[in-house]
Amino acid sequence: MATDSSPRRRRAASGPVKSDQPRAPYITRKLGTFNVLGEEGLSLTEHNADQILKETGMDFVGDPEILAIFRAAGCDVKGDRVRFEPGFCRRTITATAPRDYVQHARNPANTVKIGGDGTVLCPSWGPPFVHDLDRGRRYASYEDFKTLVKLHHTIPWLHHSGGVVCEPVDLPANKRHLDMLYAHIRYSDRAFMGAFIGEERAGHAIDMARILFGADFVANNQVLYCVSNTNAPLVLDANMSGALKTYARANQPVACTPWVLTGAMSPTTVAGTLAQVLAEATACLALVQLVRPGAPCLMGSFASTMSMQSGAPTFGTPEAGLMVLAAGQLARRLGLPFHTVGTLSSSKLPDAQSQQEATWGLLMSMFAGANLINHATGWLEGGLVTSFEKTIIDADLCGKVARFFDGIDLSENAQAMAAIAATGPGQHFLGSDHTRANFMSALFRPLTPDNNSFEQWSADGGRDAASRANTLWKKQLEAYEDPGLDPAIDEALHDYIARRKAEKPDMNYF
Amino acid sequence: MATDSSPRRRRAASGPVKSDQPRAPYITRKLGTFNVLGEEGLSLTEHNADQILKETGMDFVGDPEILAIFRAAGCDVKGDRVRFEPGFCRRTITATAPRDYVQHARNPANTVKIGGDGTVLCPSWGPPFVHDLDRGRRYASYEDFKTLVKLHHTIPWLHHSGGVVCEPVDLPANKRHLDMLYAHIRYSDRAFMGAFIGEERAGHAIDMARILFGADFVANNQVLYCVSNTNAPLVLDANMSGALKTYARANQPVACTPWVLTGAMSPTTVAGTLAQVLAEATACLALVQLVRPGAPCLMGSFASTMSMQSGAPTFGTPEAGLMVLAAGQLARRLGLPFHTVGTLSSSKLPDAQSQQEATWGLLMSMFAGANLINHATGWLEGGLVTSFEKTIIDADLCGKVARFFDGIDLSENAQAMAAIAATGPGQHFLGSDHTRANFMSALFRPLTPDNNSFEQWSADGGRDAASRANTLWKKQLEAYEDPGLDPAIDEALHDYIARRKAEKPDMNYF
């Protein structure tokens, strides 16, 4: 069952994470999706998105080239405002965008499929703080960044090394993307993301990918991943459009992902938010296809709610669940892979709140048929914090959804008819040959739960899940095995990074 | 939207739980179910269940009357063992069992529909211990029992007062069912469960229901609820069959619910467990229909997993999710309402583990189209503990699923097209008329989460969710309003209970 047969990974997996729990490079969903809108609701949302794009339009700010591209395509451009004829964006997308593609990892066993029944789980993205039970909440450093990359690499249920797993604020803001990219390449052999902010940094990511994979390979294959967030409502700024067009031109995928909190950045209602999300996403996706017809792209949605009492973002809410499920349906009607988000929480600690919200969020995104789920582990405090303990607790959840979406084995062995007949009424199956032959593979075994008796648990220290996860992430790190890197590539990367850094002074803003 | 318009409840709801969050007497699911088996898997499971019932059969222990009933129906009875011809149980059930029914509460506004698109959420059932952060884990008392009944009554998202919300071990084991039934009748005006163990106690529950509702009403309506658990594999004992036949004869509903932990009480595989669950459930359901054709009954399933390392039951697992979803499909094919379980956890504390498992469990049961979910709040330690804090944290989850399954409002107001046009690119919706008009009703607001900034949260004491829930359940209790009880009924109940208690000495075993 394991599709990754590299001896190195096998050894790593025989440590704290049991080797008999096979790892796949991505989830292949054998179960369907859960749909919350019927044809009427889907058509209505598409109609409303068209109307928003025609009557209100969208602003593309600070990037005249984008405006020229839209003007050349026949769109109505006035100042920064672009208006679209109904159906224009959808036609432009469906004419050339691929339904799925493959993102290559430097270890071919870790290459992932993006689209169809594939789901790729990525770690947290963006937090300027990290949190663990030993040192509490603190600004993230590059040391933390590297530690997280290594920790993620030990987790079989993550499929991707991600991008800004935390923001290493001890490095200059205008150069740290180089160090972050280097850490992913050096300490993990899984697929990774590019830099999302600005044309220049996107170019650096592509350059570094060329050093790693070879320029020819990069020209003809997908090796990076870019998330392009709108400034909702209805704005794409030059930082985002700069990266979008750079990746699209290099034939590297862009996930066009409106990021909204209902009531602040979109209407406070689900139906209104969905229409706005679809409008923003399709305008940006059309842009990708205008920049380079056939460039891979994903419809993205990161729509959550906010507390109108405090103005704070809220996660794991019923409305967020409805929005991600509906957005998944809209993406499938566009014929595109679907990008969304995972175990989000506004909790400050890896506590009960964090897991009620995280479990709700990841399950909803899985039922939505998401093809890539960002922030599948670690996120706390509305994205301000990556928690080491929550990373481990969420990793259990990632493993659970992988096993769940593998569906029900209907083989003769799984039917166990002979075992039922041999055991008979009133007897137990503990000693059954069938049980002994199957229990190691039949049941997924998460790391964090304590299922022991109260007495045993008390004797073991009476610790809560967060405290156990604190022990577990350190054990996981001990099991990290360096995937190595060709010294010539390593040297070329160091040389490239040194030259880029020498070009300009350090700056502590973007 | 609120279907409960009693002034008393309105007042109660204006306390800690906001009155602007409307409460319905039960959930009406506007979304579909999630199916994990196709026709092939469903037919195979039904075929295997038939084969188990024909070749192995089921033991009905200690209740000769049950054996006589099966013999009279033409089944093959040898000793305690009953074997069934393929299709016999299914035919017997579908010939007469109703697809749905109504369970009356003494407050008609709280009467619940069992079946179809209705879902009823019930509190924890059975724990001999209670836990709260102030006093820790301790044996449950009748005082705790009454407190839980009152606490549950303040929770708008619970629809039923339940049964053994905790086991009041300070009362004699052979008489405490009378006190428990009294507490439900006296301190709640929602529907409640009967006593499940033994013919005599079931009879007491029916007697007390007759005092409350009147004998004529009870003869023609459903006012109780019985869960009949098998002793898996393939045994029903006299305690369970005694209650089953007593309720069925009184035309009161029985949820025939195999309780299995895979690997111990059923095969360690999902497919094998499902066939066994279906075999046990249909044999018991056929019994209900043989005892009284047309008596309401539910197909139940309480199937979870166990750790083969420790022998401990495990919850919130992928396999448990697959089993409840498949069991829901099997129940719909039988044409019966579906009974199952909710926020189960083996955690000892209301921590991250407890909510990862609880959220997984309740969501799966909802996606399974469950019509009654027992243990929707409070369960810890594999059912040994009812936690006051987890009750509150789980209650948030109950509210979330109710809102989620209400689906997406597609009204013109919810579409918010005018608000999007009026707000325009780059502006915010915080001050929008649409936001102000809608935010109180558009978003569900749970009680436990802290969504504030880290700084505000720290200033508020830096408490985790469990600690906040500790404050919240006490606040909720302060808002409890006694629904009152007709003094004549109260007196009749006291008199009845006193007479039953005087009939025999106290005993501390069942």
Chai-1 contact restraints between the chains, C-beta under 6 A:
chainA,res_idxA,chainB,res_idxB,connection_type,confidence,min_distance_angstrom,max_distance_angstrom,comment,restraint_id
A,L31,B,V36,contact,1.0,0.0,6.0,A-B,restraint_1
A,F34,B,F34,contact,1.0,0.0,6.0,A-B,restraint_2
A,V36,B,L31,contact,1.0,0.0,6.0,A-B,restraint_3
A,V36,B,I408,contact,1.0,0.0,6.0,A-B,restraint_4
A,G41,B,L410,contact,1.0,0.0,6.0,A-B,restraint_5
A,N48,B,Q415,contact,1.0,0.0,6.0,A-B,restraint_6
A,N48,B,M417,contact,1.0,0.0,6.0,A-B,restraint_7
A,I52,B,I420,contact,1.0,0.0,6.0,A-B,restraint_8
A,T56,B,A421,contact,1.0,0.0,6.0,A-B,restraint_9
A,D59,B,P425,contact,1.0,0.0,6.0,A-B,restraint_10
A,L234,B,P425,contact,1.0,0.0,6.0,A-B,restraint_11
A,V235,B,P425,contact,1.0,0.0,6.0,A-B,restraint_12
A,V235,B,G426,contact,1.0,0.0,6.0,A-B,restraint_13
A,G263,B,F429,contact,1.0,0.0,6.0,A-B,restraint_14
A,G263,B,T435,contact,1.0,0.0,6.0,A-B,restraint_15
A,G263,B,F439,contact,1.0,0.0,6.0,A-B,restraint_16
A,A264,B,H428,contact,1.0,0.0,6.0,A-B,restraint_17
A,A264,B,F429,contact,1.0,0.0,6.0,A-B,restraint_18
A,A264,B,L430,contact,1.0,0.0,6.0,A-B,restraint_19
A,P267,B,A416,contact,1.0,0.0,6.0,A-B,restraint_20
A,P267,B,A419,contact,1.0,0.0,6.0,A-B,restraint_21
A,P267,B,F429,contact,1.0,0.0,6.0,A-B,restraint_22
A,P267,B,H434,contact,1.0,0.0,6.0,A-B,restraint_23
A,T268,B,T435,contact,1.0,0.0,6.0,A-B,restraint_24
A,T268,B,N438,contact,1.0,0.0,6.0,A-B,restraint_25
A,T268,B,F439,contact,1.0,0.0,6.0,A-B,restraint_26
A,T268,B,A442,contact,1.0,0.0,6.0,A-B,restraint_27
A,T269,B,A414,contact,1.0,0.0,6.0,A-B,restraint_28
A,T269,B,A416,contact,1.0,0.0,6.0,A-B,restraint_29
A,T269,B,N438,contact,1.0,0.0,6.0,A-B,restraint_30
A,T269,B,A442,contact,1.0,0.0,6.0,A-B,restraint_31
A,V270,B,I408,contact,1.0,0.0,6.0,A-B,restraint_32
A,A271,B,I408,contact,1.0,0.0,6.0,A-B,restraint_33
A,A271,B,L410,contact,1.0,0.0,6.0,A-B,restraint_34
A,A271,B,A414,contact,1.0,0.0,6.0,A-B,restraint_35
A,A271,B,Q415,contact,1.0,0.0,6.0,A-B,restraint_36
A,G272,B,Q415,contact,1.0,0.0,6.0,A-B,restraint_37
A,G272,B,A416,contact,1.0,0.0,6.0,A-B,restraint_38
A,Q276,B,I420,contact,1.0,0.0,6.0,A-B,restraint_39
A,T305,B,L443,contact,1.0,0.0,6.0,A-B,restraint_40
A,S307,B,N451,contact,1.0,0.0,6.0,A-B,restraint_41
A,M308,B,F439,contact,1.0,0.0,6.0,A-B,restraint_42
A,S310,B,N452,contact,1.0,0.0,6.0,A-B,restraint_43
A,A312,B,N451,contact,1.0,0.0,6.0,A-B,restraint_44
A,A312,B,N452,contact,1.0,0.0,6.0,A-B,restraint_45
A,T314,B,N451,contact,1.0,0.0,6.0,A-B,restraint_46
A,P318,B,K400,contact,1.0,0.0,6.0,A-B,restraint_47
A,P318,B,R403,contact,1.0,0.0,6.0,A-B,restraint_48
A,P318,B,F404,contact,1.0,0.0,6.0,A-B,restraint_49
A,P318,B,F444,contact,1.0,0.0,6.0,A-B,restraint_50
A,E319,B,L443,contact,1.0,0.0,6.0,A-B,restraint_51
A,G321,B,F404,contact,1.0,0.0,6.0,A-B,restraint_52
A,L322,B,I408,contact,1.0,0.0,6.0,A-B,restraint_53
A,S346,B,N451,contact,1.0,0.0,6.0,A-B,restraint_54
A,K348,B,F454,contact,1.0,0.0,6.0,A-B,restraint_55
A,K348,B,W457,contact,1.0,0.0,6.0,A-B,restraint_56
A,L349,B,D464,contact,1.0,0.0,6.0,A-B,restraint_57
A,P350,B,A352,contact,1.0,0.0,6.0,A-B,restraint_58
A,D351,B,A352,contact,1.0,0.0,6.0,A-B,restraint_59
A,D351,B,D464,contact,1.0,0.0,6.0,A-B,restraint_60
A,D351,B,A465,contact,1.0,0.0,6.0,A-B,restraint_61
A,A352,B,P350,contact,1.0,0.0,6.0,A-B,restraint_62
A,A352,B,D351,contact,1.0,0.0,6.0,A-B,restraint_63
A,A352,B,Q355,contact,1.0,0.0,6.0,A-B,restraint_64
A,A352,B,I393,contact,1.0,0.0,6.0,A-B,restraint_65
A,A352,B,A465,contact,1.0,0.0,6.0,A-B,restraint_66
A,A352,B,A466,contact,1.0,0.0,6.0,A-B,restraint_67
A,Q353,B,P449,contact,1.0,0.0,6.0,A-B,restraint_68
A,Q353,B,A465,contact,1.0,0.0,6.0,A-B,restraint_69
A,Q355,B,A352,contact,1.0,0.0,6.0,A-B,restraint_70
A,Q355,B,Q355,contact,1.0,0.0,6.0,A-B,restraint_71
A,Q355,B,Q356,contact,1.0,0.0,6.0,A-B,restraint_72
A,Q356,B,Q355,contact,1.0,0.0,6.0,A-B,restraint_73
A,Q356,B,T359,contact,1.0,0.0,6.0,A-B,restraint_74
A,T359,B,Q356,contact,1.0,0.0,6.0,A-B,restraint_75
A,T359,B,T359,contact,1.0,0.0,6.0,A-B,restraint_76
A,T359,B,W360,contact,1.0,0.0,6.0,A-B,restraint_77
A,W360,B,T359,contact,1.0,0.0,6.0,A-B,restraint_78
A,L363,B,L363,contact,1.0,0.0,6.0,A-B,restraint_79
A,I393,B,A352,contact,1.0,0.0,6.0,A-B,restraint_80
A,K400,B,P318,contact,1.0,0.0,6.0,A-B,restraint_81
A,R403,B,P318,contact,1.0,0.0,6.0,A-B,restraint_82
A,F404,B,P318,contact,1.0,0.0,6.0,A-B,restraint_83
A,F404,B,G321,contact,1.0,0.0,6.0,A-B,restraint_84
A,I408,B,V36,contact,1.0,0.0,6.0,A-B,restraint_85
A,I408,B,V270,contact,1.0,0.0,6.0,A-B,restraint_86
A,I408,B,A271,contact,1.0,0.0,6.0,A-B,restraint_87
A,I408,B,L322,contact,1.0,0.0,6.0,A-B,restraint_88
A,L410,B,G41,contact,1.0,0.0,6.0,A-B,restraint_89
A,L410,B,A271,contact,1.0,0.0,6.0,A-B,restraint_90
A,A414,B,T269,contact,1.0,0.0,6.0,A-B,restraint_91
A,A414,B,A271,contact,1.0,0.0,6.0,A-B,restraint_92
A,Q415,B,N48,contact,1.0,0.0,6.0,A-B,restraint_93
A,Q415,B,A271,contact,1.0,0.0,6.0,A-B,restraint_94
A,Q415,B,G272,contact,1.0,0.0,6.0,A-B,restraint_95
A,A416,B,P267,contact,1.0,0.0,6.0,A-B,restraint_96
A,A416,B,T269,contact,1.0,0.0,6.0,A-B,restraint_97
A,A416,B,G272,contact,1.0,0.0,6.0,A-B,restraint_98
A,M417,B,N48,contact,1.0,0.0,6.0,A-B,restraint_99
A,A419,B,P267,contact,1.0,0.0,6.0,A-B,restraint_100
A,I420,B,I52,contact,1.0,0.0,6.0,A-B,restraint_101
A,I420,B,Q276,contact,1.0,0.0,6.0,A-B,restraint_102
A,A421,B,T56,contact,1.0,0.0,6.0,A-B,restraint_103
A,P425,B,D59,contact,1.0,0.0,6.0,A-B,restraint_104
A,P425,B,L234,contact,1.0,0.0,6.0,A-B,restraint_105
A,P425,B,V235,contact,1.0,0.0,6.0,A-B,restraint_106
A,G426,B,V235,contact,1.0,0.0,6.0,A-B,restraint_107
A,H428,B,A264,contact,1.0,0.0,6.0,A-B,restraint_108
A,F429,B,G263,contact,1.0,0.0,6.0,A-B,restraint_109
A,F429,B,A264,contact,1.0,0.0,6.0,A-B,restraint_110
A,F429,B,P267,contact,1.0,0.0,6.0,A-B,restraint_111
A,L430,B,A264,contact,1.0,0.0,6.0,A-B,restraint_112
A,H434,B,P267,contact,1.0,0.0,6.0,A-B,restraint_113
A,T435,B,G263,contact,1.0,0.0,6.0,A-B,restraint_114
A,T435,B,T268,contact,1.0,0.0,6.0,A-B,restraint_115
A,N438,B,T268,contact,1.0,0.0,6.0,A-B,restraint_116
A,N438,B,T269,contact,1.0,0.0,6.0,A-B,restraint_117
A,F439,B,G263,contact,1.0,0.0,6.0,A-B,restraint_118
A,F439,B,T268,contact,1.0,0.0,6.0,A-B,restraint_119
A,F439,B,M308,contact,1.0,0.0,6.0,A-B,restraint_120
A,A442,B,T268,contact,1.0,0.0,6.0,A-B,restraint_121
A,A442,B,T269,contact,1.0,0.0,6.0,A-B,restraint_122
A,L443,B,T305,contact,1.0,0.0,6.0,A-B,restraint_123
A,L443,B,E319,contact,1.0,0.0,6.0,A-B,restraint_124
A,F444,B,P318,contact,1.0,0.0,6.0,A-B,restraint_125
A,P449,B,Q353,contact,1.0,0.0,6.0,A-B,restraint_126
A,N451,B,S307,contact,1.0,0.0,6.0,A-B,restraint_127
A,N451,B,A312,contact,1.0,0.0,6.0,A-B,restraint_128
A,N451,B,T314,contact,1.0,0.0,6.0,A-B,restraint_129
A,N451,B,S346,contact,1.0,0.0,6.0,A-B,restraint_130
A,N452,B,S310,contact,1.0,0.0,6.0,A-B,restraint_131
A,N452,B,A312,contact,1.0,0.0,6.0,A-B,restraint_132
A,F454,B,K348,contact,1.0,0.0,6.0,A-B,restraint_133
A,W457,B,K348,contact,1.0,0.0,6.0,A-B,restraint_134
A,D464,B,L349,contact,1.0,0.0,6.0,A-B,restraint_135
A,D464,B,D351,contact,1.0,0.0,6.0,A-B,restraint_136
A,A465,B,D351,contact,1.0,0.0,6.0,A-B,restraint_137
A,A465,B,A352,contact,1.0,0.0,6.0,A-B,restraint_138
A,A465,B,Q353,contact,1.0,0.0,6.0,A-B,restraint_139
A,A466,B,A352,contact,1.0,0.0,6.0,A-B,restraint_140
